[in-house]
Amino acid sequence: MMLEGRSISKGRAEGTVLKLEDALSFLGGVDASTGELRVQREGNVAGKVLVFPRGKGSTVGSFVMYDLMVHGCAPAAVVNSSAETIVATGAVISSIPMVDSVDVGLILDGDRAVVDGSEGTVELPDVKVVESSSSAVVIGGKVLMLHRPDGARSYPGRWSLVAGKREEGETPLETAVREIREETGLAVGEPDASEGPLYVREGDIIWKVSMFLFRLPDGAEPRLNRENTEYRLCAPDELGSMELVPKTLESVGRMLRL
């Protein structure tokens, strides 16, 4: 999988991902002489592809990064969602390849990553992309939600829209229509809204998801096949209390406003 971002500091490096979930200040957050983290988690940044949302803190943080380089403890590369001046400057003066404008939610701790700071890309060689379609079927103003079995290979036990993998030769819309027919017995025509693709990480897979919304009149009755255990017709404001497949709530909200 290749993630396209923006070049911040040139160079190319490969290594194992060390991921932080929150913003990082190198000043106070990393021991400049050893590379040991002092915040968020245990770990050492030396030789790692350091992934975190963004930097924060004092401008001295740039010189902490340079000090890491002097001591041979600098990260192999840095990847951010949004670069800020302190970390960007530190990466440049320390010759650390850096890329931003990447969805760091698609990168997991322990991934093998190849960062090309010149091209602005992050490659995840061990992660594959699977294309799928996911549809919000709205019946009489309520969203059709399907409950996945506890033994499902993907997102077991969660509530999802009508979703499935794209088959060879299908367009995303053709996949959506087929999956709705197979999983619910409902027939739909042209979508009322669409968006995407969205990208969702699950294990060693990144799902590339095309999203659709179809409106059906009140009284349309789903007939489930064996892929799901039950269904509910939910008001949009009920979805927030359910255990959903990631990005479902946000996507449905956007499409309903279209």
C-alpha positions in Angstrom: 0.0 0.0 0.0 1.3 3.4 -1.0 0.1 6.4 1.0 0.5 9.7 -0.8 1.5 12.7 1.3 3.6 15.8 1.1 7.4 16.1 1.1 8.8 18.0 4.2 12.4 16.7 4.4 14.1 14.9 1.6 15.7 11.4 1.8 14.5 7.8 1.9 14.5 5.4 4.8 13.0 2.1 5.8 12.2 0.8 9.3 9.7 -0.4 11.8 7.0 2.0 12.9 7.0 3.4 16.4 3.6 5.1 16.7 2.4 7.7 19.1 -1.3 8.5 19.4 -0.9 12.1 20.6 1.1 15.2 19.6 4.8 15.0 20.6 7.1 17.6 22.0 10.7 16.5 21.5 11.7 18.8 24.3 10.9 16.8 27.4 9.4 14.0 25.3 12.5 12.3 24.1 15.9 11.8 25.7 18.3 13.5 23.3 21.3 11.3 24.3 19.6 7.9 24.2 16.5 8.3 22.1 14.3 6.9 24.9 10.7 8.2 25.0 9.7 10.0 28.2 6.0 10.4 27.4 3.0 8.4 26.2 4.7 4.9 26.1 7.9 3.0 26.4 10.2 2.9 23.4 13.2 4.2 21.7 13.0 6.4 18.5 16.5 5.4 17.2 16.2 4.0 13.7 12.5 3.8 13.8 9.9 5.3 11.5 8.4 7.7 14.1 4.6 8.3 13.4 2.5 10.8 15.3 -0.2 13.3 14.5 1.8 16.5 14.9 4.4 18.2 16.9 4.0 20.7 19.7 6.0 22.7 22.3 9.1 24.8 22.4 11.3 25.6 19.4 14.1 24.0 21.3 12.5 20.7 20.1 14.2 21.2 16.7 17.6 21.2 18.4 16.6 18.1 20.4 16.1 16.3 17.0 19.5 17.5 15.9 21.1 16.3 19.1 19.5 12.9 18.5 21.2 12.8 15.2 24.6 13.8 16.7 24.3 10.9 19.2 23.3 8.4 16.6 19.8 8.1 18.1 17.6 9.9 15.5 14.5 8.3 14.0 15.0 6.8 10.5 12.1 8.9 9.4 9.1 11.0 10.7 5.5 10.8 9.4 2.8 13.3 10.6 -0.7 14.0 9.7 0.1 17.7 9.9 3.7 19.1 10.1 4.3 22.1 12.3 7.4 24.2 12.1 9.3 22.8 15.1 9.4 19.2 13.9 9.8 20.2 10.2 12.8 22.3 11.0 14.3 19.6 13.2 13.9 17.0 10.4 15.5 19.3 7.8 18.6 20.3 9.9 19.0 16.7 11.0 18.6 15.1 7.5 15.7 13.0 8.7 13.3 12.1 5.9 9.8 13.5 6.7 6.4 13.3 5.1 3.1 14.8 6.3 -0.5 15.1 5.0 -0.9 11.3 5.6 -3.7 9.6 7.4 -1.7 8.2 10.3 -4.7 6.1 11.3 -3.8 3.8 8.4 -0.4 3.1 10.0 0.0 0.7 12.9 2.7 0.3 15.5 5.1 -2.4 14.3 4.4 -1.9 10.6 7.3 -2.1 8.1 7.4 1.3 6.3 9.4 2.9 3.6 9.3 6.7 3.7 10.4 8.7 0.7 10.7 12.3 1.9 11.6 13.4 -1.6 8.4 12.0 -3.2 6.2 12.5 -0.2 5.1 8.9 0.1 4.9 6.2 2.7 4.8 2.6 1.5 3.5 -0.2 3.7 4.8 -3.3 1.9 3.1 -5.9 4.1 -0.4 -4.2 3.9 -2.8 -5.0 1.1 -5.7 -3.0 -0.3 -9.1 -4.5 -0.7 -11.8 -2.6 -2.5 -15.4 -2.7 -1.2 -18.7 -0.8 -1.3 -20.8 0.2 1.7 -24.3 1.5 1.5 -26.6 3.3 3.9 -30.1 2.1 2.9 -32.6 4.6 4.4 -36.1 3.2 4.8 -38.8 5.7 5.8 -36.1 8.0 7.2 -34.3 5.3 9.2 -30.9 3.8 8.4 -30.8 0.0 7.9 -28.0 -1.4 10.2 -26.9 -5.1 10.0 -25.3 -7.0 12.9 -22.2 -9.0 12.0 -21.7 -12.4 13.5 -19.2 -12.8 16.3 -17.3 -15.2 14.0 -17.1 -12.8 11.0 -13.7 -12.4 9.5 -14.1 -8.7 9.4 -15.3 -6.5 12.3 -17.0 -9.4 14.2 -19.9 -8.4 16.4 -20.2 -4.9 15.1 -23.0 -3.1 13.4 -22.5 -2.1 9.8 -24.1 -0.8 6.7 -24.8 -3.1 3.8 -21.2 -3.8 2.6 -19.1 -6.3 0.7 -16.0 -6.8 -1.4 -15.9 -5.6 -5.0 -15.8 -8.5 -7.5 -13.6 -8.5 -10.6 -15.2 -6.4 -13.4 -17.7 -4.6 -11.1 -18.0 -0.9 -10.7 -18.3 0.3 -7.0 -22.0 1.0 -7.7 -22.6 -2.4 -9.2 -21.0 -3.9 -6.0 -23.3 -1.8 -3.8 -26.5 -2.8 -5.7 -25.5 -6.5 -5.7 -24.6 -6.6 -2.0 -28.0 -5.0 -1.1 -29.9 -7.5 -3.1 -27.9 -10.5 -1.7 -27.9 -9.4 1.9 -31.3 -7.8 2.3 -33.4 -8.9 -0.7 -34.1 -5.2 -1.5 -33.9 -3.7 -4.9 -32.4 -0.2 -5.4 -31.8 2.1 -8.3 -29.5 5.1 -8.6 -28.0 6.3 -5.3 -29.3 9.5 -3.7 -25.8 10.3 -2.5 -22.2 8.9 -2.6 -18.8 9.7 -1.4 -15.3 8.2 -1.2 -13.4 6.3 -1.4 -12.7 6.1 2.4 -9.8 4.1 3.8 -10.1 2.0 6.9 -7.3 -0.1 8.4 -8.1 -3.6 9.8 -5.1 -5.8 10.6 -3.0 -6.2 7.5 -5.7 -4.9 5.3 -6.7 -1.4 4.2 -10.3 -1.3 3.0 -10.8 1.1 0.2 -14.5 1.8 0.6 -16.9 3.5 -1.8 -19.9 4.9 0.1 -23.5 5.1 -1.2 -26.9 6.2 0.2 -30.2 4.8 -1.2 -33.6 6.0 0.0 -36.5 3.5 0.0 -40.1 4.2 1.0 -41.5 3.3 4.4 -42.7 -0.3 4.5 -39.7 -1.8 2.5 -38.9 -5.0 4.5 -35.4 -6.5 4.5 -34.9 -10.3 4.3 -31.5 -11.2 5.6 -29.3 -14.0 4.3 -26.8 -15.8 6.6 -24.1 -13.2 6.5 -25.7 -11.1 9.3 -27.6 -12.1 12.4 -30.2 -9.3 12.7 -31.1 -5.9 11.4 -32.4 -2.7 12.9 -33.9 0.4 11.4 -32.3 3.3 13.3 -32.8 7.0 13.5 -29.6 8.7 12.6 -29.1 10.0 16.1 -29.2 6.5 17.5 -26.1 5.4 15.6 -23.7 7.1 18.0 -24.5 4.7 20.8 -23.9 1.6 18.7 -20.6 -0.3 18.1 -20.1 0.5 14.5 -17.5 -0.4 11.8 -15.1 2.6 11.8 -16.0 5.8 9.9 -19.7 4.7 9.5 -21.2 7.4 11.7 -19.2 10.2 10.0 -19.9 9.0 6.5 -23.7 8.5 7.0 -23.9 12.0 8.6 -22.2 13.6 5.6 -24.3 11.8 3.0 -27.6 12.5 4.8 -26.7 16.3 4.5 -26.2 16.1 0.7 
